[in-house]
Amino acid sequence: MKITLAILAVLAFAAPVAVWAALSSAMCGHAARTGCGIELSDFIDDEFMMIAALPWLLAAALGLLAWRVGQKR
């Protein structure tokens, strides 16, 4: 159970980053610009933070739950 919750926490944390990177690279290809790529500045904006807030809160809750399940009572 602990491993499953930890894996779900990692996936919930990484999913917004992967989706945002895919969308940024798709828009880069659609704009037909040269020298366009994924940069750190693509992830430091209000829109990404608003979209990623809920999955990251879920990842924190799942991580905390995994930590609590692993403790002896």
Secondary structure, 3 states (H helix, E strand, C coil): CHHHHHHHHHHHHHHHHHHHHHHHHHHHHHCCCCCCCCCHHHCCCHHHHHHHHHHHHHHHHHHHHHHHHHCCC
